[in-house]
Amino acid sequence: MSRKSTLTRSDRLLEPVRTVRRRKSAACTQNAPTRGKRMLFMKKDVIIEIRGVYRQEGDEDEIELFTTGSYYKRNGNYFIAYDESEATGFEGTRTLLKVESNDRVTLSRSGASKSQLIIERGVRHQCHYDTGYGAMTIGVSGDRIVSHLDDNGGRLEFAYSLDVNTLLASENAVYINVREQPQ
């Protein structure tokens, strides 16, 4: 069924340049177009273990959280998403971690508490931080990022310090394990 001989020049302008074939699957989500291409990525339900160690003015505090969330890879970056609980002090907040290899982690919170922290090794970023009592701009300096994440989950560790007006507020280390939920 060749149509090229029957199309006029104006018909050819209306003809699609490329047809994209889409697979339908419950486990796939369609991403927004990237440079004209549609991409599919696997979104997995996962169990997330988080341990945070926070040092402030000589005191050390440790928080452990076990929760469920989602995990996916898009454009070469891994994403970990979960809902915060009362135990973390951010109840009603959704947290999204974007992991860009061993160089950069972006922690974004939305909902009851809104903030975005960019942790990049050896770089200080000015970031928006909502404490729940009010918002402020803080300095975030990345000290260490180690990612052992792959398409099935894995481990992520990062350490950073927070400062307010260049005065050290806290030193923080976060250890995260991600694994698929049993079916």
C-alpha positions as CSV (number, residue, x, y, z in Angstrom):
1,M,0.0,0.0,0.0
2,S,2.4,2.7,-1.1
3,R,1.0,6.1,-0.7
4,K,3.9,8.2,-2.0
5,S,2.6,8.4,-5.6
6,T,-0.8,9.6,-4.5
7,L,0.2,12.3,-2.1
8,T,0.5,15.9,-3.1
9,R,3.1,18.3,-1.7
10,S,0.6,19.7,0.9
11,D,-0.5,16.2,1.9
12,R,3.2,15.3,2.6
13,L,3.5,18.2,4.9
14,L,0.6,16.9,7.0
15,E,2.0,13.3,7.1
16,P,3.8,12.4,10.3
17,V,7.5,12.4,10.0
18,R,7.9,9.4,12.3
19,T,5.6,7.1,14.0
20,V,6.4,6.1,17.6
21,R,5.3,2.7,18.7
22,R,4.3,2.6,22.4
23,R,4.4,-0.5,24.5
24,K,1.6,-0.7,27.1
25,S,2.7,-2.2,30.4
26,A,1.5,-1.6,33.9
27,A,5.1,-1.3,35.1
28,C,6.1,1.4,32.6
29,T,5.3,5.1,32.8
30,Q,5.7,7.5,30.0
31,N,8.1,10.3,30.4
32,A,7.8,13.8,28.9
33,P,9.5,14.1,25.5
34,T,13.2,14.6,25.5
35,R,14.5,16.2,22.3
36,G,11.5,14.9,20.4
37,K,11.8,11.3,21.7
38,R,9.4,9.6,24.0
39,M,11.1,7.5,26.6
40,L,9.9,4.6,28.8
41,F,11.2,3.9,32.2
42,M,10.6,1.2,34.8
43,K,9.1,2.4,38.0
44,K,9.5,-0.1,40.8
45,D,7.9,-0.4,44.2
46,V,10.7,-0.6,46.7
47,I,11.6,-0.9,50.4
48,I,13.8,2.0,51.5
49,E,16.0,1.9,54.6
50,I,17.4,5.3,55.6
51,R,19.8,6.1,58.4
52,G,20.7,9.7,59.0
53,V,23.4,10.9,61.4
54,Y,23.3,14.5,62.3
55,R,26.0,16.4,64.3
56,Q,25.2,19.8,65.7
57,E,27.2,21.8,68.3
58,G,28.9,18.6,69.6
59,D,25.7,16.6,69.9
60,E,25.0,13.7,67.6
61,D,21.5,12.4,66.7
62,E,20.6,9.4,64.6
63,I,17.4,8.6,62.8
64,E,16.4,5.3,61.1
65,L,13.4,5.1,58.8
66,F,12.0,2.0,57.0
67,T,9.4,2.9,54.4
68,T,8.1,2.0,51.0
69,G,8.4,4.1,47.9
70,S,9.2,4.1,44.2
71,Y,12.4,3.8,42.3
72,Y,13.2,4.5,38.7
73,K,15.9,5.5,36.2
74,R,15.4,8.4,33.8
75,N,17.9,10.0,31.5
76,G,20.8,8.1,33.2
77,N,19.8,9.3,36.7
78,Y,18.2,7.3,39.5
79,F,15.2,8.6,41.4
80,I,14.1,7.5,44.9
81,A,10.7,8.8,46.1
82,Y,8.9,8.2,49.4
83,D,6.5,9.8,51.8
84,E,7.9,11.2,55.1
85,S,6.4,10.2,58.4
86,E,5.8,11.7,61.8
87,A,9.0,10.0,62.9
88,T,11.1,12.3,60.7
89,G,9.3,15.4,61.6
90,F,8.1,15.9,58.0
91,E,4.7,14.2,58.0
92,G,2.7,15.1,54.9
93,T,5.8,15.6,52.9
94,R,6.9,13.7,49.8
95,T,10.7,13.4,49.3
96,L,12.4,12.8,45.9
97,L,16.1,12.0,45.6
98,K,17.7,12.5,42.2
99,V,21.1,10.7,42.0
100,E,23.5,11.8,39.3
101,S,26.3,9.2,39.6
102,N,28.8,9.9,42.4
103,D,28.9,13.6,41.8
104,R,25.5,15.1,42.7
105,V,22.3,14.3,44.7
106,T,19.3,16.6,44.7
107,L,16.9,16.2,47.6
108,S,13.5,17.8,46.9
109,R,10.6,17.9,49.4
110,S,7.0,18.9,48.5
111,G,3.8,19.0,50.4
112,A,3.6,20.2,54.0
113,S,7.4,21.1,53.9
114,K,9.0,22.4,50.8
115,S,12.8,22.5,50.2
116,Q,15.5,21.6,47.7
117,L,19.0,20.7,48.7
118,I,21.7,20.2,46.1
119,I,24.6,18.1,47.4
120,E,27.5,18.2,45.1
121,R,31.0,17.0,46.2
122,G,33.3,19.9,46.8
123,V,30.7,22.6,45.9
124,R,28.7,24.9,48.2
125,H,25.2,25.6,47.0
126,Q,22.7,28.2,48.3
127,C,19.4,26.3,48.8
128,H,15.9,26.8,49.9
129,Y,15.0,25.1,53.2
130,D,11.7,25.0,54.9
131,T,11.9,24.0,58.6
132,G,8.2,23.8,59.1
133,Y,8.4,26.9,61.2
134,G,9.6,29.1,58.3
135,A,11.7,29.1,55.2
136,M,15.3,30.2,54.8
137,T,18.2,30.1,52.5
138,I,21.1,27.9,53.7
139,G,24.5,26.9,52.4
140,V,24.9,23.2,51.5
141,S,28.4,21.9,51.0
142,G,28.8,18.3,49.7
143,D,31.6,16.3,51.3
144,R,31.1,12.8,50.0
145,I,28.8,10.9,47.6
146,V,29.0,7.2,47.0
147,S,26.4,5.5,44.8
148,H,26.1,1.8,44.3
149,L,22.7,2.0,42.6
150,D,21.7,0.0,39.6
151,D,18.4,-0.9,37.9
152,N,17.5,-3.2,40.8
153,G,18.3,-0.8,43.7
154,G,21.4,-0.7,45.8
155,R,23.1,1.6,48.2
156,L,23.6,5.3,48.4
157,E,25.7,7.3,50.9
158,F,26.2,11.0,51.0
159,A,27.6,13.5,53.6
160,Y,27.1,17.2,53.6
161,S,27.3,20.2,55.9
162,L,24.7,23.0,56.4
163,D,25.6,26.6,57.2
164,V,23.6,29.7,57.9
165,N,25.4,33.0,57.0
166,T,28.5,30.9,56.6
167,L,28.4,29.6,60.2
168,L,28.3,25.9,60.5
169,A,24.9,24.7,61.5
170,S,25.3,20.9,61.2
171,E,27.2,18.0,59.6
172,N,25.1,15.3,58.2
173,A,25.6,11.8,56.8
174,V,22.8,9.8,55.1
175,Y,22.9,6.0,54.3
176,I,20.2,4.6,52.0
177,N,19.4,1.0,50.9
178,V,16.9,0.4,48.2
179,R,15.5,-3.0,47.3
180,E,12.5,-4.3,45.4
181,Q,9.5,-5.3,47.3
182,P,8.7,-9.0,47.3
183,Q,5.9,-9.8,44.9
